[in-house]
Amino acid sequence: MSRLGCVLWLTLTVLLCACPTLAQSEQSISVPQADNSKSNGSNAGSGTAAVEPQSVQGSLGEVTGTVLDQTGAVVAGARVTLTSEGSPNREVLSGNDGQFSFASLAPGTFQLTVSLAGFTTQKASGILTPGGVCIVPPIALSVATEVTEVHVGPQSTELAEEQIKEQEKQRVLGVVPNFYVSYIPDAVPLTPKQKFELAWKTTIDPVTFVIVGATAGLQQAENNFGEYGQGAQGYGKRYGANYADMVTSTFLGDALFPSLMKQDPRYFYKGTGSARSRLLYAIAMSVICRGDNGHWQVYYSGILGGLAAGGISNAYYPPKDRGAGLVFENEIIGIGGAAASNIIQEFIIPKLTPNLPNHRTSKQP
């Protein structure tokens, strides 16, 4: 082999031996590149995760406001409840300066409810922008309107029953029934059943029959309702008409209509104050009554009861003593008679009625 051939052979051999080394060297370089790629991908992922909480944190906002009263003074200790979609309700109390604040809130619509004992609950709403601060206009609380309700339950019913029994002992001169007067100003309201029971006991009391008979006798003596005639037959018709008047007016004016309209048919004795104030009170009570809720009201039930009873009386009185005009005329006369009766109840009857229950000052209407 020539020198040139030897050189060529040697060169070829070196090249062949160097190829695997070069290949291995390239592979070792490519692997770290692949690892670096993976590492970079991992670092990119961790970078994204680190940025995301920061963006969410940046979107949270705050809601603040102030609670005042009607005079503009700050209100401390008011309960403020915030409600928003997709988030649980949150509550805070207004501070000594009347201010409240809700931090770290997700953006969107929200509602505020402000409440405090003795005040009417107020509500407000708004929209919180991402990362914003929403200042709610001052929320003014108004004093709650006092509402008085009387609930007639088992205990109050029993108490009313005891008071009725005391009323049923009230007899003028120890004889004449005076059941529809209460000497207890804050007497428990009657149930519909008790109103009908009191009306029934009034209409069947023996003294009632005597009074009706005496009235019929006076009418016959003066020849009132002359078409009834005289004698036993005429007296019987007058007696029947008077008793029918008493029954219908008592059941309609003191039981049925008061039950439907929730009014008390009794006269509440005043007993104190100047004579003038008591006189005006007695007169007013002919057209005013106490409702079952404890408030004074126009005595619709008594007025309607009197008109209804007068309308029914057209069925049994003589033709010349009938008509709508007479019904309204008799009702006006009846209201005047009730006013006179109340004056007597206020100033005279208590002195003639033994064993009256203990009473206190009544409240004026």
Helices and strands as residue ranges (DSSP letters): H 3-59, E 61-69, E 79-84, E 87-93, E 99-105, E 108-115, E 122-128, E 133-135, E 139-141, H 154-167, E 171-172, E 176-177, E 181-182, H 192-203, H 206-221, G 226-228, H 231-251, I 252-256, H 257-261, E 263-264, E 267-268, H 275-284, E 288-291, E 296-298, H 300-313, G 319-321, H 324-347, H 349-352
